[in-house]
Amino acid sequence: AFAACGESEVADQSNDEENQQTNNDETGNNDETGNNDETGNNDETGNNDETGNNDETGNNDETGNNDETGNNDETGNNDETGNNDETGNNDENGETPTDAVCQADFSEADACGGELEGSWELHDVCTDFTPEEALGMLSEFCGDAEVDEFTIGGSGTLVISETDFARSVTYDVYGEVLIPGTCAMMGGCDGVANTMEEYFGGDVEVTCDEVDDGSPGPGFGNDCDCVIDGSYTETNTGTYSTDEGVVTIDENGAEYYYCADEDSDSLTIRPADAEDEVSLVELYVAD
């Protein structure tokens, strides 16, 4: 009796498997995964197929609508940064858009004070001094020097916390200057170049070529055509205090007039102890 019962169960199971194969066999409705078949409706991943509607990532396909990042594609709407253009922050020029303009004659009267704390990026450098005045050593070294061209720019940061002030700026300078022979009698044009390099320091290079203008002779009184090109860095760090638009660095006593403009999200500073000397105005924007 037990044997007969067992045979009946085997037969029933066999019939079930045959019926299941009849429903899920070579008709193409379902495949070996138990989910879907080889028709292309769904693939072996159990999710999607090779039609291109969706790829193996389970997210998106190779159509270009979306890339492997799952964020954006190659359409140009957004790049690999996911933010803006190639800089990731700003425009193609690498400059931060701002309405602020560097005020060349910024002085104590313009020092409005305001909120200093933050991370600032140098946006522009300007001055109300003439090129001859900016090259202050020329007036001492040679009052008859002629400045044909002189430009100065820079890059850097100013990071100010509740207690600490950290400024690091690299100035880029370029100039073309004619030094008359009367100022080049000691050491010739090479001596002029060395003197000017010592004045600037940093990585500024000065080259001076003698001009054959009929003066006494090479190395003794010829005019010098000089080119100034390079960069130098200034830093100032330490704890600080503020008082009516003046920030003072405790460690060295350096003082700057400053004005933080909330409308343009900018900060202007200028050395406060050099109103009658050559100094540069630095315009920063929020980083």
Backbone hydrogen bonds in HBPLUS format (Angstrom, degrees):
<---DONOR---> <-ACCEPTOR-->    atom                        ^
c    i                          cat <-CA-CA->   ^        H-A-AA   ^      H-
h    n   atom  resd res      DA  || num        DHA   H-A  angle D-A-AA Bond
n    s   type  num  typ     dist DA aas  dist angle  dist       angle   num
A0005-CYS N   A0001-ALA O   3.09 MM   4  6.30 156.7  2.15 145.6 152.0     1
A0006-GLY N   A0002-PHE O   3.06 MM   4  6.34 157.0  2.12 147.8 153.5     2
A0007-GLU N   A0003-ALA O   3.00 MM   4  6.26 157.9  2.05 152.0 157.6     3
A0008-SER N   A0004-ALA O   3.05 MM   4  6.27 152.4  2.13 145.9 153.1     4
A0009-GLU N   A0005-CYS O   3.14 MM   4  6.50 151.8  2.23 147.1 154.1     5
A0010-VAL N   A0006-GLY O   3.07 MM   4  6.36 157.4  2.13 150.3 156.0     6
A0011-ALA N   A0007-GLU O   2.99 MM   4  6.18 158.7  2.03 147.3 153.2     7
A0012-ASP N   A0008-SER O   2.93 MM   4  6.18 156.2  1.99 146.2 152.9     8
A0013-GLN N   A0009-GLU O   2.92 MM   4  6.16 160.3  1.96 149.1 154.2     9
A0014-SER N   A0010-VAL O   2.91 MM   4  6.09 158.6  1.95 149.9 155.8    10
A0015-ASN N   A0011-ALA O   2.94 MM   4  6.20 155.9  2.00 147.9 154.2    11
A0016-ASP N   A0012-ASP O   2.94 MM   4  6.26 152.1  2.02 146.3 154.3    12
A0017-GLU N   A0013-GLN O   3.02 MM   4  6.32 159.5  2.07 153.2 157.2    13
A0018-GLU N   A0014-SER O   3.01 MM   4  6.28 153.7  2.08 145.9 153.3    14
A0019-ASN N   A0015-ASN O   2.87 MM   4  6.13 156.7  1.92 149.5 156.0    15
A0020-GLN N   A0016-ASP O   2.83 MM   4  6.09 156.0  1.88 149.9 157.1    16
A0021-GLN N   A0017-GLU O   2.90 MM   4  6.09 155.6  1.96 144.6 150.9    17
A0022-THR N   A0018-GLU O   2.89 MM   4  6.13 143.0  2.03 140.1 150.9    18
A0023-ASN N   A0019-ASN O   3.00 MM   4  6.35 147.5  2.10 145.2 153.2    19
A0024-ASN N   A0020-GLN O   2.81 MM   4  5.98 148.5  1.91 147.9 157.7    20
A0034-GLY N   A0031-ASP O   3.25 MM   3  5.90 162.2  2.28 113.9 119.1    21
A0043-ASP N   A0048-ASN O   3.22 MM   5  5.47 146.0  2.35  92.0  99.0    22
A0046-GLY N   A0043-ASP O   3.26 MM   3  6.06 165.7  2.28 117.3 121.3    23
A0058-GLY N   A0055-ASP O   3.21 MM   3  5.94 159.8  2.25 115.6 120.8    24
A0070-GLY N   A0067-ASP O   3.07 MM   3  5.73 155.1  2.14 115.1 122.0    25
A0082-GLY N   A0079-ASP O   3.02 MM   3  5.58 143.2  2.16 112.8 122.4    26
A0088-GLY N   A0085-ASP O   2.91 MM   3  5.46 141.5  2.06 114.4 125.2    27
A0094-GLY N   A0091-ASP O   2.93 MM   3  5.46 161.5  1.96 117.2 123.3    28
A0106-PHE N   A0103-GLN O   3.12 MM   3  5.39 152.9  2.19 122.3 120.1    29
A0110-ASP N   A0107-SER O   2.90 MM   3  5.42 148.6  2.00 114.1 123.6    30
A0111-ALA N   A0108-GLU O   3.16 MM   3  5.17 161.1  2.19 105.0 110.9    31
A0112-CYS N   A0110-ASP O   2.87 MM   2  5.75 115.5  2.30 117.0 100.4    32
A0113-GLY N   A0258-TYR O   3.06 MM 145  5.65 158.0  2.11 144.1 140.1    33
A0260-ALA N   A0113-GLY O   2.78 MM 147  6.10 164.6  1.80 174.7 173.1    34
A0118-GLY N   A0160-ILE O   2.89 MM  42  5.39 158.9  1.93 144.3 149.4    35
A0160-ILE N   A0118-GLY O   2.94 MM  42  5.39 175.2  1.94 163.4 164.2    36
A0287-ASP N   A0119-SER O   2.77 MM 168  5.50 170.8  1.78 152.5 150.0    37
A0120-TRP N   A0158-LEU O   2.84 MM  38  5.00 161.3  1.88 146.2 151.1    38
A0158-LEU N   A0120-TRP O   2.96 MM  38  5.00 158.3  2.01 136.0 137.5    39
A0121-GLU N   A0285-VAL O   2.81 MM 164  5.43 166.7  1.82 158.6 162.2    40
A0285-VAL N   A0121-GLU O   2.92 MM 164  5.43 157.7  1.97 148.0 151.8    41
A0122-LEU N   A0156-GLY O   2.93 MM  34  5.20 176.9  1.93 139.1 140.0    42
A0123-HIS N   A0283-LEU O   2.70 MM 160  5.59 168.9  1.71 157.2 160.2    43
A0124-ASP N   A0283-LEU O   3.24 MM 159  5.18 154.0  2.31 138.6 140.7    44
A0283-LEU N   A0124-ASP O   2.95 MM 159  5.18 176.0  1.95 155.9 154.9    45
A0126-CYS N   A0281-VAL O   3.07 MM 155  5.28 156.9  2.12 143.7 150.4    46
A0281-VAL N   A0126-CYS O   2.77 MM 155  5.28 173.9  1.78 171.6 170.0    47
A0133-GLU N   A0130-THR O   2.99 MM   3  5.06 114.7  2.43  98.2 114.2    48
A0134-ALA N   A0130-THR O   2.72 MM   4  6.01 155.8  1.78 157.1 165.5    49
A0135-LEU N   A0131-PRO O   2.92 MM   4  6.15 149.5  2.01 145.6 152.7    50
A0138-LEU N   A0135-LEU O   2.81 MM   3  5.77 158.4  1.85 132.8 138.6    51
A0139-SER N   A0136-GLY O   3.23 MM   3  5.77 132.1  2.47 110.8 120.1    52
A0141-PHE N   A0137-MET O   2.68 MM   4  5.76 157.5  1.73 150.6 158.6    53
A0142-CYS N   A0138-LEU O   2.49 MM   4  5.11 155.3  1.54 138.0 147.3    54
A0145-ALA N   A0142-CYS O   3.18 MM   3  5.60 164.7  2.20 118.8 119.3    55
A0146-GLU N   A0178-LEU O   3.00 MM  32  5.09 168.4  2.01 148.0 151.5    56
A0178-LEU N   A0146-GLU O   2.78 MM  32  5.09 166.2  1.80 153.2 157.6    57
A0148-ASP N   A0176-GLU O   2.78 MM  28  5.39 142.8  1.92 152.3 163.9    58
A0149-GLU N   A0176-GLU O   3.30 MM  27  5.06 153.2  2.37 136.1 137.1    59
A0176-GLU N   A0149-GLU O   2.77 MM  27  5.06 150.2  1.86 139.0 143.5    60
A0151-THR N   A0174-TYR O   2.80 MM  23  5.36 161.0  1.84 160.0 166.4    61
A0174-TYR N   A0151-THR O   3.00 MM  23  5.36 152.9  2.07 154.2 153.7    62
A0153-GLY N   A0172-ASP O   2.89 MM  19  5.12 158.1  1.94 146.6 154.0    63
A0172-ASP N   A0153-GLY O   2.83 MM  19  5.12 160.8  1.87 124.9 131.4    64
A0155-SER N   A0170-THR O   3.02 MM  15  5.49 147.7  2.13 144.8 154.7    65
A0170-THR N   A0155-SER O   2.84 MM  15  5.49 174.2  1.85 172.6 172.9    66
A0157-THR N   A0168-SER O   3.00 MM  11  5.62 147.4  2.11 151.9 156.9    67
A0168-SER N   A0157-THR O   3.05 MM  11  5.62 163.7  2.08 165.4 166.0    68
A0159-VAL N   A0166-ALA O   2.88 MM   7  5.19 161.1  1.91 151.2 152.4    69
A0166-ALA N   A0159-VAL O   2.98 MM   7  5.19 139.7  2.14 143.2 154.6    70
A0161-SER N   A0164-ASP O   2.91 MM   3  5.18 154.1  1.98 147.6 155.3    71
A0165-PHE N   A0238-GLY O   2.73 MM  73  5.38 159.7  1.77 154.5 160.9    72
A0238-GLY N   A0165-PHE O   2.90 MM  73  5.38 137.8  2.08 152.0 158.8    73
A0167-ARG N   A0236-ASN O   2.88 MM  69  5.12 161.7  1.92 142.6 148.6    74
A0236-ASN N   A0167-ARG O   2.91 MM  69  5.12 150.9  1.99 144.0 145.9    75
A0169-VAL N   A0234-GLU O   2.86 MM  65  5.33 168.1  1.87 162.7 166.4    76
A0234-GLU N   A0169-VAL O   2.76 MM  65  5.33 163.2  1.79 161.6 166.6    77
A0171-TYR N   A0232-TYR O   2.78 MM  61  5.46 155.8  1.83 175.5 167.8    78
A0232-TYR N   A0171-TYR O   3.02 MM  61  5.46 145.7  2.14 142.7 153.5    79
A0173-VAL N   A0230-GLY O   2.89 MM  57  5.66 163.7  1.92 155.4 161.0    80
A0230-GLY N   A0173-VAL O   3.16 MM  57  5.66 145.6  2.28 159.8 156.9    81
A0175-GLY N   A0228-ILE O   2.84 MM  53  4.80 148.9  1.93 136.8 139.1    82
A0228-ILE N   A0175-GLY O   2.75 MM  53  4.80 168.4  1.76 142.6 146.4    83
A0177-VAL N   A0226-CYS O   2.86 MM  49  5.11 163.2  1.89 147.0 152.8    84
A0226-CYS N   A0177-VAL O   2.76 MM  49  5.11 172.3  1.76 168.6 167.9    85
A0179-ILE N   A0224-CYS O   2.86 MM  45  5.00 168.5  1.87 152.6 154.1    86
A0224-CYS N   A0179-ILE O   2.74 MM  45  5.00 160.7  1.78 150.2 156.7    87
A0183-CYS N   A0180-PRO O   2.93 MM   3  5.73 159.9  1.97 123.8 129.8    88
A0184-ALA N   A0181-GLY O   2.99 MM   3  4.92 159.2  2.04 103.9 110.5    89
A0191-GLY N   A0187-GLY O   3.03 MM   4  4.37 148.3  2.13 122.1 121.7    90
A0192-VAL N   A0188-GLY O   3.16 MM   4  6.54 149.7  2.25 144.0 152.7    91
A0193-ALA N   A0189-CYS O   2.98 MM   4  6.23 161.9  2.02 149.3 153.2    92
A0194-ASN N   A0190-ASP O   3.02 MM   4  6.28 160.1  2.06 148.1 153.1    93
A0195-THR N   A0191-GLY O   3.02 MM   4  6.21 158.7  2.07 147.1 152.5    94
A0196-MET N   A0192-VAL O   3.06 MM   4  6.32 160.4  2.10 154.0 158.6    95
A0197-GLU N   A0193-ALA O   2.99 MM   4  6.19 154.0  2.06 149.7 157.0    96
A0198-GLU N   A0194-ASN O   3.06 MM   4  6.27 156.1  2.12 147.9 153.6    97
A0199-TYR N   A0195-THR O   3.16 MM   4  6.41 144.3  2.30 138.9 148.5    98
A0200-PHE N   A0196-MET O   3.18 MM   4  6.49 158.7  2.22 150.1 153.3    99
A0201-GLY N   A0197-GLU O   2.79 MM   4  5.79 166.1  1.81 155.2 159.9   100
A0204-VAL N   A0201-GLY O   3.36 MM   3  6.24 166.7  2.38 140.9 144.8   101
A0203-ASP N   A0231-SER O   2.74 MM  28  5.23 147.4  1.85 163.9 174.1   102
A0205-GLU N   A0229-ASP O   2.84 MM  24  5.48 174.7  1.84 148.7 147.8   103
A0229-ASP N   A0205-GLU O   3.00 MM  24  5.48 160.8  2.04 157.6 163.6   104
A0207-THR N   A0227-VAL O   3.10 MM  20  5.43 156.7  2.16 146.6 152.4   105
A0227-VAL N   A0207-THR O   2.85 MM  20  5.43 155.1  1.91 153.8 161.6   106
A0209-ASP N   A0225-ASP O   2.87 MM  16  5.23 159.9  1.91 145.0 145.6   107
A0225-ASP N   A0209-ASP O   2.87 MM  16  5.23 162.9  1.90 157.9 155.0   108
A0211-VAL N   A0223-ASP O   2.81 MM  12  5.22 155.8  1.87 148.1 147.9   109
A0213-ASP N   A0211-VAL O   2.98 MM   2  5.75 115.9  2.41 113.0  96.2   110
A0220-PHE N   A0217-GLY O   2.98 MM   3  5.54 153.7  2.05 143.4 143.2   111
A0250-ASP N   A0239-THR O   2.89 MM  11  5.64 157.1  1.94 141.5 148.3   112
A0241-SER N   A0248-THR O   3.01 MM   7  5.39 145.5  2.13 143.0 153.8   113
A0248-THR N   A0241-SER O   2.83 MM   7  5.39 165.6  1.85 159.5 164.6   114
A0243-ASP N   A0246-VAL O   2.86 MM   3  5.26 145.7  1.98 144.9 156.0   115
A0246-VAL N   A0243-ASP O   3.12 MM   3  5.26 139.9  2.29 103.8 115.5   116
A0258-TYR N   A0245-GLY O   2.96 MM  13  5.47 149.6  2.05 147.9 149.6   117
A0247-VAL N   A0256-TYR O   2.94 MM   9  5.37 161.9  1.97 155.0 158.4   118
A0256-TYR N   A0247-VAL O   2.96 MM   9  5.37 152.9  2.03 148.7 157.5   119
A0249-ILE N   A0254-ALA O   2.86 MM   5  5.31 165.2  1.88 158.0 162.9   120
A0253-GLY N   A0249-ILE O   2.77 MM   4  5.21 135.5  1.97 156.2 165.7   121
A0272-ALA N   A0255-GLU O   2.81 MM  17  5.28 172.4  1.82 126.3 128.4   122
A0257-TYR N   A0270-ARG O   2.80 MM  13  5.34 154.0  1.87 167.5 162.9   123
A0270-ARG N   A0257-TYR O   3.07 MM  13  5.34 141.2  2.22 141.7 147.9   124
A0259-CYS N   A0268-THR O   2.99 MM   9  5.36 141.6  2.14 146.4 155.0   125
A0268-THR N   A0259-CYS O   3.01 MM   9  5.36 163.0  2.04 142.1 146.8   126
A0261-ASP N   A0266-SER O   2.81 MM   5  5.27 152.3  1.88 147.1 156.0   127
A0265-ASP N   A0261-ASP O   2.89 MM   4  5.66 112.0  2.36 135.8 154.0   128
A0266-SER N   A0261-ASP O   3.08 MM   5  5.27 152.0  2.16 143.3 148.6   129
A0286-ALA N   A0265-ASP O   3.20 MM  21  6.03 154.6  2.27 166.6 162.8   130
A0267-LEU N   A0284-TYR O   2.82 MM  17  4.97 156.3  1.87 135.7 140.0   131
A0284-TYR N   A0267-LEU O   2.71 MM  17  4.97 168.4  1.73 156.3 160.0   132
A0269-ILE N   A0282-GLU O   3.04 MM  13  5.47 158.1  2.09 151.1 158.1   133
A0282-GLU N   A0269-ILE O   3.01 MM  13  5.47 173.0  2.02 163.5 165.5   134
A0277-GLU N   A0274-ALA O   3.04 MM   3  4.84 158.1  2.09 100.6 107.0   135
